[in-house]
Amino acid sequence: MEDKELNLVDHLEELRKRIIITALAFIVFFIVGFIYVDDIYKWFVGNTKLLVLGPSDIMWIYFMLAGVVALAGTIPVLALQIWLFVRPALRPNERKITVTYVPALFILFVLGLAFGYFVIFPMVLNFLVNIGQDMFVTNFTADRYFSFILNMTLPFGVLFELPVVVMFLTSLGIINPFVLAKIRKYAYFVLIIIAVVITPPDFMSDFVVTLPLLLLYEVSINLSKFVYRKKLKKQQNEDHEDEVIEA
């Protein structure tokens, strides 16, 4: 009983260590982002002048942009800390494979942000501006403008990481491709709802967003199958070797 309690305490201490490292990384990246907010702001808006309704809005923009930089920079650190936490439970070959997921998470997150910013954001913004151009004068506040950008990009940054997350969970034995295939229709329904909610109310916009999300899910299933088969083959080989040794 005491050994189990000590083991639990060790795990909790290790978890606390990983959380602290991740939090420190977020703070460091946040400070870096805060320092370069001016450059980031100009990259987004160019020479356009956005409105602010009060002094607090200026600080809010600083925190918002620095927070995005911190989030993007912390993702690979968080992934690495999770991998280090579960590493003792992995076999040597699993450790080599799963560590490659760390940079993949960051790359897919950036690709998701790029898809949201360069594809979804202009499409939705143009639609909204065009339907109101005969009725309203469109002056954007900095707060609303960047909040709108985040709403159009961050969800895709997260969704684009689905394939890597699925591969990682499959390698740990938490999920398998059969479960993913079984819940496919429910997953499709959720993804379609997400696409319809965040896009303008026309078929083409819904299609442009829905198709990549559904493809991501199918890619996730196939990658899960690949990892699952390799894992089964490895286990069978090890079982065979054990039988040979016992004989």
C-alpha positions as CSV (number, residue, x, y, z in Angstrom):
1,M,0.0,0.0,0.0
2,E,2.8,2.4,0.9
3,D,4.6,1.6,-2.4
4,K,1.5,2.5,-4.3
5,E,1.1,5.8,-2.4
6,L,4.8,6.6,-3.1
7,N,4.3,5.8,-6.7
8,L,1.3,8.1,-6.9
9,V,3.2,10.9,-5.2
10,D,6.0,10.5,-7.7
11,H,3.6,10.7,-10.6
12,L,1.9,13.8,-9.2
13,E,5.3,15.4,-8.6
14,E,6.3,14.6,-12.2
15,L,3.0,16.0,-13.5
16,R,3.5,19.2,-11.5
17,K,7.0,19.6,-12.9
18,R,5.7,19.2,-16.5
19,I,2.9,21.8,-15.8
20,I,5.3,24.3,-14.4
21,I,7.7,24.0,-17.4
22,T,4.8,24.5,-19.8
23,A,3.5,27.5,-17.8
24,L,7.0,29.0,-17.8
25,A,7.3,28.5,-21.6
26,F,4.0,30.2,-22.1
27,I,5.2,33.2,-20.0
28,V,8.4,33.4,-22.0
29,F,6.7,33.3,-25.4
30,F,4.1,35.8,-24.1
31,I,6.8,38.3,-23.2
32,V,8.5,37.8,-26.6
33,G,5.1,38.3,-28.4
34,F,4.4,41.4,-26.2
35,I,7.8,42.9,-27.3
36,Y,7.0,42.4,-31.0
37,V,3.3,43.2,-30.9
38,D,3.9,46.4,-33.0
39,D,5.4,44.3,-35.9
40,I,2.7,41.6,-35.6
41,Y,0.0,44.3,-35.7
42,K,1.4,45.9,-38.8
43,W,1.7,42.5,-40.5
44,F,-2.1,42.0,-40.0
45,V,-3.4,45.4,-40.8
46,G,-0.7,47.1,-42.9
47,N,-1.3,50.8,-43.2
48,T,-5.0,50.5,-42.2
49,K,-6.0,52.5,-39.1
50,L,-8.4,50.7,-36.8
51,L,-10.5,52.4,-34.2
52,V,-10.2,52.0,-30.5
53,L,-13.0,53.0,-28.1
54,G,-10.8,53.5,-25.1
55,P,-7.3,53.2,-23.7
56,S,-8.0,49.8,-22.3
57,D,-8.6,48.5,-25.8
58,I,-5.0,49.2,-26.7
59,M,-3.7,47.0,-23.9
60,W,-6.3,44.4,-24.8
61,I,-4.9,44.2,-28.3
62,Y,-1.4,43.8,-26.9
63,F,-2.5,40.9,-24.7
64,M,-4.5,39.3,-27.4
65,L,-1.7,39.2,-30.0
66,A,0.9,38.2,-27.4
67,G,-1.4,35.5,-26.2
68,V,-1.6,34.0,-29.7
69,V,2.2,34.0,-30.1
70,A,2.5,32.4,-26.7
71,L,-0.1,29.7,-27.6
72,A,1.6,28.8,-30.8
73,G,5.0,28.7,-29.2
74,T,3.8,26.7,-26.2
75,I,2.2,23.9,-28.2
76,P,5.4,22.0,-29.0
77,V,6.6,22.5,-25.4
78,L,3.3,21.1,-24.1
79,A,3.5,18.2,-26.5
80,L,7.1,17.4,-25.4
81,Q,6.1,17.6,-21.7
82,I,3.2,15.2,-22.3
83,W,5.5,12.8,-24.2
84,L,8.1,13.0,-21.3
85,F,5.4,12.3,-18.8
86,V,4.1,9.1,-20.6
87,R,7.6,8.0,-21.8
88,P,8.3,5.6,-19.0
89,A,5.2,3.6,-20.0
90,L,6.3,3.4,-23.6
91,R,8.5,0.8,-25.2
92,P,11.7,1.9,-26.9
93,N,10.3,1.8,-30.4
94,E,7.2,3.6,-29.3
95,R,9.3,6.4,-27.8
96,K,11.1,6.9,-31.1
97,I,7.9,7.1,-33.0
98,T,5.8,9.2,-30.7
99,V,8.6,11.9,-30.2
100,T,8.1,12.8,-33.9
101,Y,4.6,13.9,-33.0
102,V,6.0,16.9,-31.2
103,P,7.1,19.0,-34.2
104,A,4.1,17.6,-36.2
105,L,1.7,19.2,-33.7
106,F,3.3,22.6,-34.2
107,I,3.4,22.4,-38.0
108,L,-0.3,21.3,-38.2
109,F,-1.3,24.0,-35.8
110,V,0.4,26.7,-38.0
111,L,-1.2,25.2,-41.1
112,G,-4.6,25.3,-39.5
113,L,-4.1,29.0,-38.6
114,A,-2.9,29.7,-42.1
115,F,-6.0,28.0,-43.6
116,G,-8.3,30.0,-41.3
117,Y,-6.5,33.3,-42.0
118,F,-5.9,33.0,-45.7
119,V,-9.0,31.0,-46.8
120,I,-11.8,31.4,-44.2
121,F,-11.2,34.9,-42.8
122,P,-11.3,36.8,-46.1
123,M,-14.2,34.8,-47.4
124,V,-16.3,35.5,-44.3
125,L,-15.2,39.1,-44.0
126,N,-16.0,39.9,-47.6
127,F,-19.4,38.3,-47.3
128,L,-20.3,40.3,-44.2
129,V,-19.0,43.6,-45.6
130,N,-20.8,43.1,-48.9
131,I,-24.2,42.4,-47.5
132,G,-24.1,45.6,-45.5
133,Q,-22.2,48.0,-47.7
134,D,-25.5,49.7,-48.9
135,M,-26.7,50.1,-45.3
136,F,-23.8,50.8,-43.1
137,V,-20.4,52.6,-42.9
138,T,-17.9,50.0,-42.1
139,N,-15.4,51.2,-39.5
140,F,-13.7,48.4,-37.6
141,T,-12.5,48.7,-34.0
142,A,-9.2,47.0,-33.3
143,D,-10.7,44.9,-30.5
144,R,-13.6,43.5,-32.7
145,Y,-11.3,43.1,-35.7
146,F,-8.7,40.9,-34.0
147,S,-11.4,39.0,-32.0
148,F,-13.0,38.2,-35.4
149,I,-9.6,37.0,-36.8
150,L,-9.1,34.7,-33.7
151,N,-12.5,33.2,-34.0
152,M,-11.9,32.4,-37.7
153,T,-8.4,30.9,-37.2
154,L,-7.8,29.3,-33.8
155,P,-10.5,26.6,-34.2
156,F,-8.8,25.5,-37.4
157,G,-5.4,25.5,-35.6
158,V,-6.9,23.1,-33.1
159,L,-8.8,20.9,-35.6
160,F,-5.8,20.5,-37.9
161,E,-4.0,18.7,-35.1
162,L,-6.6,15.9,-35.1
163,P,-4.5,13.4,-37.1
164,V,-1.4,13.7,-34.8
165,V,-3.5,13.5,-31.7
166,V,-5.3,10.4,-33.0
167,M,-2.0,8.7,-33.9
168,F,-0.6,9.5,-30.4
169,L,-3.7,8.1,-28.6
170,T,-3.7,5.0,-30.8
171,S,0.0,4.4,-30.0
172,L,-0.9,4.6,-26.3
173,G,-3.8,2.1,-26.8
174,I,-6.4,4.7,-25.7
175,I,-8.3,4.6,-29.0
176,N,-8.2,2.5,-32.2
177,P,-9.4,2.9,-35.8
178,F,-12.4,0.6,-35.2
179,V,-13.9,3.1,-32.7
180,L,-13.2,6.0,-35.0
181,A,-14.9,4.3,-37.9
182,K,-17.8,3.4,-35.6
183,I,-18.4,7.0,-34.6
184,R,-17.8,8.4,-38.1
185,K,-21.3,9.5,-38.7
186,Y,-21.4,11.4,-35.4
187,A,-18.1,13.0,-36.0
188,Y,-19.2,14.0,-39.5
189,F,-22.3,15.6,-38.0
190,V,-20.3,17.6,-35.5
191,L,-17.8,18.8,-38.1
192,I,-20.5,19.8,-40.5
193,I,-22.2,21.8,-37.7
194,I,-18.9,23.5,-37.0
195,A,-18.4,24.4,-40.7
196,V,-21.9,25.7,-41.0
197,V,-21.7,27.9,-37.9
198,I,-18.4,29.6,-38.7
199,T,-19.1,30.3,-42.4
200,P,-21.5,32.5,-44.3
201,P,-24.9,31.1,-45.2
202,D,-24.1,29.8,-48.7
203,F,-23.4,26.4,-50.0
204,M,-20.0,27.1,-51.5
205,S,-18.6,28.5,-48.3
206,D,-19.9,25.5,-46.3
207,F,-18.5,23.1,-48.8
208,V,-15.0,24.8,-48.8
209,V,-14.8,24.5,-45.0
210,T,-16.5,21.1,-44.5
211,L,-14.5,19.2,-47.1
212,P,-11.1,19.7,-45.4
213,L,-12.5,18.9,-42.0
214,L,-14.0,15.6,-43.3
215,L,-10.8,14.8,-45.1
216,L,-8.9,15.4,-41.8
217,Y,-11.1,12.9,-40.1
218,E,-10.6,10.3,-42.8
219,V,-6.8,10.9,-42.7
220,S,-7.0,10.4,-38.9
221,I,-8.7,7.0,-39.3
222,N,-6.2,5.8,-41.8
223,L,-3.2,7.0,-39.8
224,S,-4.8,5.3,-36.7
225,K,-5.0,2.0,-38.8
226,F,-1.3,2.4,-39.7
227,V,-0.2,2.9,-36.1
228,Y,-2.6,0.1,-34.8
229,R,-1.3,-2.5,-37.3
230,K,2.3,-1.7,-36.6
231,K,1.6,-2.0,-32.9
232,L,-0.2,-5.3,-33.3
233,K,2.6,-6.7,-35.5
234,K,5.2,-5.6,-32.9
235,Q,3.3,-7.3,-30.1
236,Q,2.9,-10.5,-32.2
237,N,6.6,-10.6,-32.9
238,E,7.4,-10.1,-29.2
239,D,5.0,-12.8,-28.2
240,H,6.5,-15.2,-30.7
241,E,10.0,-14.5,-29.4
242,D,8.8,-15.1,-25.9
243,E,7.4,-18.5,-27.0
244,V,10.6,-19.4,-28.7
245,I,12.6,-18.6,-25.5
246,E,10.3,-20.6,-23.3
247,A,10.5,-23.6,-25.7
